[in-house]
Amino acid sequence: MTLRRRVRPSPSELAGRLAIFFDVDHTLIDDDGNLRPGARAALAELTSRGHQVHLWSGLGPRWEVVERHDLRTLIAGCHTKPLYQHEAMLEPLGIPVRPDFVVDDHPHLVAIFGGCVVRPYRNHDPDDREMSRVIGEVERIAVFRRAQAASKTRTGSAGRGVGPSGDLSR
């Protein structure tokens, strides 16, 4: 039986803070570049809870969207979204952190990194409530991460717990 040293959770893990990546086109804005209802409030809420909010797009960094909608204080960064070899392309694309939660109108990156698929937002719809749903999903994951981090802290550096492959370790 081998001893596995446990890495102590970071303060952001203990707090359940996430690196959240939002797709831009048809997720945050419609075909005419209008912001989805509730988007600004959702970004503000997530930022106020200590999450890092990033935007990414297959078209490249979309700072013009950030500027047009006055979102600069809510966004930690804008990036080119990896369209292939998603994990491997994070570093070459200059993405400083691995996404903890992805919000996109296409399921492929959500399946890889985890997150929430939203209904595509193509045209103005004042009744759209997808961003409220996103906040709920983020909070659900943040609560889970806090509990997971607290559990790691309780097991201690040489305590009994579940190893990376699901086996019991000591």
BATI-292986 format. One record per residue (C-alpha): residue number from 0; residue in one letter; x, y, z. Coordinates in pm, 1 decimal. Layout:
N
<n=NUM, res=a, xx=X, yy=Y, zz=Z>
...
This chain:
170
<n=0, res=m, xx=0.0, yy=0.0, zz=0.0>
<n=1, res=t, xx=141.9, yy=338.5, zz=-96.8>
<n=2, res=l, xx=98.3, yy=667.6, zz=80.2>
<n=3, res=r, xx=-39.8, yy=943.8, zz=-136.4>
<n=4, res=r, xx=30.0, yy=1298.2, zz=-37.3>
<n=5, res=r, xx=-279.8, yy=1513.1, zz=-68.8>
<n=6, res=v, xx=-244.0, yy=1860.4, zz=-211.1>
<n=7, res=r, xx=-416.6, yy=2112.9, zz=7.3>
<n=8, res=p, xx=-705.1, yy=2287.0, zz=-176.1>
<n=9, res=s, xx=-638.3, yy=2643.0, zz=-287.8>
<n=10, res=p, xx=-836.0, yy=2926.8, zz=-125.5>
<n=11, res=s, xx=-1033.9, yy=2968.8, zz=-448.1>
<n=12, res=e, xx=-1127.4, yy=2597.6, zz=-445.2>
<n=13, res=l, xx=-1237.7, yy=2625.4, zz=-83.0>
<n=14, res=a, xx=-1451.6, yy=2922.3, zz=-175.1>
<n=15, res=g, xx=-1598.2, yy=2739.2, zz=-476.7>
<n=16, res=r, xx=-1473.6, yy=3004.3, zz=-718.2>
<n=17, res=l, xx=-1475.1, yy=2899.7, zz=-1080.8>
<n=18, res=a, xx=-1313.2, yy=3007.9, zz=-1406.0>
<n=19, res=i, xx=-1623.5, yy=3051.7, zz=-1622.7>
<n=20, res=f, xx=-1593.6, yy=3081.2, zz=-2000.9>
<n=21, res=f, xx=-1882.9, yy=3222.1, zz=-2203.0>
<n=22, res=d, xx=-1909.7, yy=3179.2, zz=-2577.3>
<n=23, res=v, xx=-2002.9, yy=3507.0, zz=-2746.4>
<n=24, res=d, xx=-2210.8, yy=3459.0, zz=-3064.3>
<n=25, res=h, xx=-2558.9, yy=3313.0, zz=-3001.3>
<n=26, res=t, xx=-2472.9, yy=3269.1, zz=-2632.7>
<n=27, res=l, xx=-2425.5, yy=3626.7, zz=-2509.8>
<n=28, res=i, xx=-2525.1, yy=3820.9, zz=-2822.2>
<n=29, res=d, xx=-2774.1, yy=3773.7, zz=-3105.1>
<n=30, res=d, xx=-2714.0, yy=3802.6, zz=-3481.8>
<n=31, res=d, xx=-2735.3, yy=4183.4, zz=-3457.3>
<n=32, res=g, xx=-2487.5, yy=4207.2, zz=-3168.6>
<n=33, res=n, xx=-2752.2, yy=4279.6, zz=-2904.4>
<n=34, res=l, xx=-2683.4, yy=4149.8, zz=-2555.5>
<n=35, res=r, xx=-2899.3, yy=3859.6, zz=-2438.1>
<n=36, res=p, xx=-3153.8, yy=3955.2, zz=-2167.7>
<n=37, res=g, xx=-3005.5, yy=3908.9, zz=-1823.3>
<n=38, res=a, xx=-2648.1, yy=3873.5, zz=-1954.4>
<n=39, res=r, xx=-2507.5, yy=4184.7, zz=-1787.2>
<n=40, res=a, xx=-2679.1, yy=4097.2, zz=-1457.4>
<n=41, res=a, xx=-2551.7, yy=3737.5, zz=-1476.6>
<n=42, res=l, xx=-2192.8, yy=3848.0, zz=-1544.4>
<n=43, res=a, xx=-2213.7, yy=4099.0, zz=-1258.4>
<n=44, res=e, xx=-2358.3, yy=3837.1, zz=-1020.6>
<n=45, res=l, xx=-2093.6, yy=3578.8, zz=-1107.7>
<n=46, res=t, xx=-1813.0, yy=3834.3, zz=-1071.1>
<n=47, res=s, xx=-1950.9, yy=3954.2, zz=-736.3>
<n=48, res=r, xx=-1942.7, yy=3593.3, zz=-611.3>
<n=49, res=g, xx=-1569.8, yy=3582.2, zz=-685.4>
<n=50, res=h, xx=-1578.5, yy=3382.5, zz=-1008.0>
<n=51, res=q, xx=-1343.3, yy=3469.4, zz=-1294.9>
<n=52, res=v, xx=-1553.6, yy=3539.1, zz=-1602.9>
<n=53, res=h, xx=-1389.8, yy=3502.1, zz=-1943.7>
<n=54, res=l, xx=-1526.5, yy=3535.2, zz=-2295.4>
<n=55, res=w, xx=-1406.5, yy=3324.3, zz=-2584.2>
<n=56, res=s, xx=-1502.1, yy=3293.8, zz=-2946.8>
<n=57, res=g, xx=-1397.1, yy=3091.5, zz=-3248.3>
<n=58, res=l, xx=-1356.4, yy=3431.9, zz=-3418.2>
<n=59, res=g, xx=-1086.9, yy=3533.5, zz=-3169.5>
<n=60, res=p, xx=-1088.0, yy=3769.6, zz=-2870.2>
<n=61, res=r, xx=-1406.9, yy=3976.5, zz=-2885.0>
<n=62, res=w, xx=-1307.5, yy=4293.0, zz=-2698.7>
<n=63, res=e, xx=-1534.2, yy=4493.1, zz=-2930.6>
<n=64, res=v, xx=-1834.0, yy=4317.5, zz=-2773.0>
<n=65, res=v, xx=-1699.5, yy=4394.0, zz=-2425.0>
<n=66, res=e, xx=-1652.4, yy=4761.5, zz=-2517.7>
<n=67, res=r, xx=-1986.2, yy=4797.1, zz=-2700.4>
<n=68, res=h, xx=-2177.5, yy=4665.7, zz=-2399.1>
<n=69, res=d, xx=-1952.7, yy=4822.9, zz=-2133.4>
<n=70, res=l, xx=-1857.6, yy=4488.8, zz=-1975.0>
<n=71, res=r, xx=-1487.3, yy=4554.3, zz=-1908.6>
<n=72, res=t, xx=-1518.1, yy=4555.1, zz=-1528.5>
<n=73, res=l, xx=-1696.6, yy=4218.2, zz=-1540.6>
<n=74, res=i, xx=-1459.3, yy=4027.3, zz=-1768.6>
<n=75, res=a, xx=-1122.5, yy=3879.1, zz=-1665.3>
<n=76, res=g, xx=-1017.9, yy=3813.5, zz=-2026.2>
<n=77, res=c, xx=-1116.0, yy=3755.6, zz=-2388.3>
<n=78, res=h, xx=-969.9, yy=3462.3, zz=-2576.8>
<n=79, res=t, xx=-977.7, yy=3261.1, zz=-2895.3>
<n=80, res=k, xx=-1190.9, yy=2952.2, zz=-2834.4>
<n=81, res=p, xx=-1012.6, yy=2625.2, zz=-2915.0>
<n=82, res=l, xx=-1196.8, yy=2458.4, zz=-3202.3>
<n=83, res=y, xx=-994.1, yy=2133.6, zz=-3201.1>
<n=84, res=q, xx=-761.9, yy=1955.6, zz=-2956.3>
<n=85, res=h, xx=-940.8, yy=2161.8, zz=-2695.8>
<n=86, res=e, xx=-726.9, yy=2079.1, zz=-2390.5>
<n=87, res=a, xx=-399.2, yy=2087.4, zz=-2581.3>
<n=88, res=m, xx=-478.3, yy=2423.5, zz=-2743.3>
<n=89, res=l, xx=-540.0, yy=2617.5, zz=-2421.1>
<n=90, res=e, xx=-175.0, yy=2709.3, zz=-2368.1>
<n=91, res=p, xx=-91.1, yy=2786.7, zz=-2735.1>
<n=92, res=l, xx=-396.4, yy=3015.5, zz=-2750.7>
<n=93, res=g, xx=-275.8, yy=3200.7, zz=-2440.4>
<n=94, res=i, xx=-565.8, yy=3094.0, zz=-2220.5>
<n=95, res=p, xx=-422.6, yy=3137.5, zz=-1868.2>
<n=96, res=v, xx=-649.5, yy=2897.7, zz=-1680.9>
<n=97, res=r, xx=-837.1, yy=2576.9, zz=-1755.3>
<n=98, res=p, xx=-1211.7, yy=2642.3, zz=-1775.1>
<n=99, res=d, xx=-1406.0, yy=2506.4, zz=-1478.5>
<n=100, res=f, xx=-1741.0, yy=2588.6, zz=-1636.6>
<n=101, res=v, xx=-1831.7, yy=2665.3, zz=-1999.3>
<n=102, res=v, xx=-2149.8, yy=2837.4, zz=-2117.8>
<n=103, res=d, xx=-2214.0, yy=2776.2, zz=-2488.2>
<n=104, res=d, xx=-2495.3, yy=2724.2, zz=-2736.2>
<n=105, res=h, xx=-2308.7, yy=2419.0, zz=-2873.3>
<n=106, res=p, xx=-2254.9, yy=2113.5, zz=-2653.7>
<n=107, res=h, xx=-1902.1, yy=2007.1, zz=-2759.6>
<n=108, res=l, xx=-1695.1, yy=2226.6, zz=-2522.3>
<n=109, res=v, xx=-1946.1, yy=2184.3, zz=-2240.9>
<n=110, res=a, xx=-1900.8, yy=1807.6, zz=-2275.8>
<n=111, res=i, xx=-1522.2, yy=1845.6, zz=-2250.2>
<n=112, res=f, xx=-1489.4, yy=2103.1, zz=-1970.1>
<n=113, res=g, xx=-1829.7, yy=2086.5, zz=-1800.3>
<n=114, res=g, xx=-2084.3, yy=2362.3, zz=-1781.9>
<n=115, res=c, xx=-2417.7, yy=2455.5, zz=-1929.5>
<n=116, res=v, xx=-2559.3, yy=2444.0, zz=-2283.3>
<n=117, res=v, xx=-2793.8, yy=2735.4, zz=-2348.7>
<n=118, res=r, xx=-3058.7, yy=2775.8, zz=-2615.0>
<n=119, res=p, xx=-2906.5, yy=2961.8, zz=-2914.2>
<n=120, res=y, xx=-2989.3, yy=3332.7, zz=-2896.7>
<n=121, res=r, xx=-3022.8, yy=3438.3, zz=-3260.9>
<n=122, res=n, xx=-3288.4, yy=3711.9, zz=-3242.4>
<n=123, res=h, xx=-3410.2, yy=3957.5, zz=-2981.0>
<n=124, res=d, xx=-3632.8, yy=3778.0, zz=-2729.7>
<n=125, res=p, xx=-3724.6, yy=3979.8, zz=-2417.8>
<n=126, res=d, xx=-3867.2, yy=3664.3, zz=-2255.7>
<n=127, res=d, xx=-3536.9, yy=3474.5, zz=-2270.8>
<n=128, res=r, xx=-3434.7, yy=3350.4, zz=-1922.1>
<n=129, res=e, xx=-3129.4, yy=3137.8, zz=-2001.9>
<n=130, res=m, xx=-2887.3, yy=3355.4, zz=-1803.3>
<n=131, res=s, xx=-3090.4, yy=3300.0, zz=-1485.2>
<n=132, res=r, xx=-3056.1, yy=2927.3, zz=-1542.0>
<n=133, res=v, xx=-2680.1, yy=2967.9, zz=-1591.3>
<n=134, res=i, xx=-2643.1, yy=3138.5, zz=-1251.2>
<n=135, res=g, xx=-2825.4, yy=2847.7, zz=-1087.4>
<n=136, res=e, xx=-2605.0, yy=2590.0, zz=-1260.7>
<n=137, res=v, xx=-2284.9, yy=2773.6, zz=-1165.8>
<n=138, res=e, xx=-2395.6, yy=2795.3, zz=-803.0>
<n=139, res=r, xx=-2476.5, yy=2422.8, zz=-798.8>
<n=140, res=i, xx=-2122.6, yy=2340.7, zz=-919.0>
<n=141, res=a, xx=-1963.7, yy=2595.0, zz=-682.2>
<n=142, res=v, xx=-2141.7, yy=2437.2, zz=-383.2>
<n=143, res=f, xx=-2022.6, yy=2093.5, zz=-494.6>
<n=144, res=r, xx=-1662.6, yy=2221.0, zz=-531.2>
<n=145, res=r, xx=-1670.4, yy=2379.2, zz=-184.7>
<n=146, res=a, xx=-1792.2, yy=2052.7, zz=-33.1>
<n=147, res=q, xx=-1531.0, yy=1857.0, zz=-228.2>
<n=148, res=a, xx=-1251.6, yy=2090.7, zz=-114.0>
<n=149, res=a, xx=-1370.7, yy=2077.2, zz=247.5>
<n=150, res=s, xx=-1369.4, yy=1697.9, zz=228.7>
<n=151, res=k, xx=-1008.1, yy=1701.5, zz=103.4>
<n=152, res=t, xx=-913.4, yy=1928.9, zz=391.8>
<n=153, res=r, xx=-1077.3, yy=1697.4, zz=646.5>
<n=154, res=t, xx=-894.7, yy=1388.5, zz=515.9>
<n=155, res=g, xx=-559.4, yy=1559.5, zz=570.0>
<n=156, res=s, xx=-236.6, yy=1495.8, zz=387.5>
<n=157, res=a, xx=-210.6, yy=1126.9, zz=476.5>
<n=158, res=g, xx=-574.4, yy=1053.2, zz=551.6>
<n=159, res=r, xx=-781.8, yy=786.8, zz=390.3>
<n=160, res=g, xx=-971.0, yy=903.3, zz=84.4>
<n=161, res=v, xx=-1051.3, yy=826.2, zz=-275.0>
<n=162, res=g, xx=-756.7, yy=844.1, zz=-512.6>
<n=163, res=p, xx=-763.8, yy=986.6, zz=-865.2>
<n=164, res=s, xx=-862.3, yy=652.5, zz=-1016.2>
<n=165, res=g, xx=-1143.8, yy=600.8, zz=-765.7>
<n=166, res=d, xx=-945.3, yy=358.0, zz=-548.6>
<n=167, res=l, xx=-916.5, yy=395.6, zz=-175.4>
<n=168, res=s, xx=-580.3, yy=531.5, zz=-78.8>
<n=169, res=r, xx=-398.0, yy=574.8, zz=246.7>
